[in-house]
Amino acid sequence: MGKTLVEHFAIIRDPRQRRVKYDLIELLVIVTCALFSEMETFVDIAEWARCKESWLRRFLPLANGIPSHDTMNRVFRLIDPKSFEVAFRAWVADTLPGFGQTRIAIDGKSIRGAAARRNPIHRVSAFASEAGIVFAQQGVPDKGSETAAIPEFTARNYCAR
């Protein structure tokens, strides 16, 4: 059996400078679990965590309880996204050993409400269809340029060449 999510997240450096109230790994695990439960905002995630606190305590000490949505937001703005991605991808590979054999669908979307903006945000996602998860995203300059992200996905070894 592979390493746990907690063990994989241990490679992520805590960027906070001062004494901290909430453990970084606990916070990362809470957010990850909530995202798998289809929570979309930090407010939703904090509410979900409060409702699931007894379940979370089965594998997390939560010595200081559940962090606020503001704390989660601040920490996620500070952590290195690449190290989070590496740790998460390694956990997925341990959890879904056949993941490397799955078909990958690539699709681009404009972020909701982006059409009303002067410079809308466009993202391309690599979706593992059999596993039912998005495992990579890449920003692109404009709608219709999904193919521009494919070399980045293959360079990171997300998709077979």
N, C-alpha and C positions, 0 to 999 in steps of 0.2 A: 504494500500500500504506500502511496506517495505521502509527501508532507502535507500538513494541514494548511489552511488559509492563514492562520496565525503564524505558522512557521515561515511561509513564503513572504508574508508582509514584514518579517523581521529584518529584511535587507534594506527597507526604506528608512532613510535617515530622517530623524525628527528635526525639522527646520526651526522649531520654536526656540527662542533664546532664553526666555525667563523660566522660572519654575512653572511647571504645568500641572493642571488639576486632572486632566484626562489623559490616559495612556493612548499614544498614537495608534498602536496596533488595534486596540479595542475600538477606537473611533473608525478606523479603516474597515474593520470587519462589520461594524454596525451599518455603515453606509453601503458596503457591498451587498450585504444580506437584504437591506431595504430596497436596493435597486433591483435585485432579483425578484422582489415582491411587487415590482412595478411602481415604486414610489419615484416621483420625478423631481421634487424640490427638497431643499434641506428642511423646510418646515414640515413637509410630509414625512421625511425620513425621521425627524425627531419625534413626531407623533407616533409613527409606526414603532419606533424603538421603545417608547414609553409603554405602548400597548403590549409589546413582546418582551418586556424586561425580564420576566421570569424565565422565558425560553432562552434569552441571551445569557442569563446567569448560569446556565448549564455548562457553558464553555468559556465564558469571560468573567473575571472577578468583578468588574464594574464597581471598584472600591468607592468611587465618587458618583455613582449613578450614571444617568444618561446625559451626555453633553447637549447643550442647547443647539438649535439650528444655526445660530450665529457662530458658535464655536466650530461646528462642522464646516461651515462655509469658509471661515478664516483659515482653518487648517488645510482644507483642500486647495485654497489659493496659494498656499505656501509650499506644499510638498512638490517634489520633482515629478512631473507627469511621466517621464520616461522610466524612472525607477518603479513607479506604481504599475505602469504597463508591463514591465518585465516581470515583476512579482506576480501580477494577476495572470499573465499568459502562462507562466510556469505552473501556477496552481491549476489552471484549466487543463494543461497538458498532463499533469499528474492525475487529475480527476477524470478526464475523458481521454484515456490512452489512444483510442481510435480516432481522435480528433484530427490528426494529420491526414487521414484518409477521406475526410468529409468534403463534400462539394462546397465551393465558395461562390456566393452570389455577390456581385458588386452593384451598388445602387446609390445614386446621388439624390439628395434632397436639399431644398432651401429651408432654413430654420423658420418655424412658424412666425408669421408677421413680418418676414423678411422682405416681402414684396413692397411693403409700404416704406421701407428704408431706402435711403439713397445708395448705400453700399450693403446690400443684403449678404448674409452669411450662408455659404454653401458648403455642405459636407458630403463626403462619399464614405459609405460604410461597406465593410467586408462582412458578410453574414454567412455563418456556418449553418446551412439549411437543415441538415439532419439533427444537429444539436439545438437549433433554434436560438442561437445567440449571435449578437454582433460582437466581434472580437477586435475590430480595428476601425478607426475612423480617421479621415484625413480631410483637412480643409482644402478647397479648390477655389480658384479666382472667380469663376462664374458658372451658372447653371449650364449644363450640357458639356462640361469638361470632365466628366467622370473618368475618361480614359487617362487623363493627366495623373490621376492618383495611382493607377495600376503599377507603374514602375516603382513607386514608393512602397507599396504593399509587398511587391516581390523582393525589393531590396532588403526589407525587414524580415523576409522569409515568412510572410503571412500566407502567401499564396504560391502554389507551385508555378514554376516558370514555364 
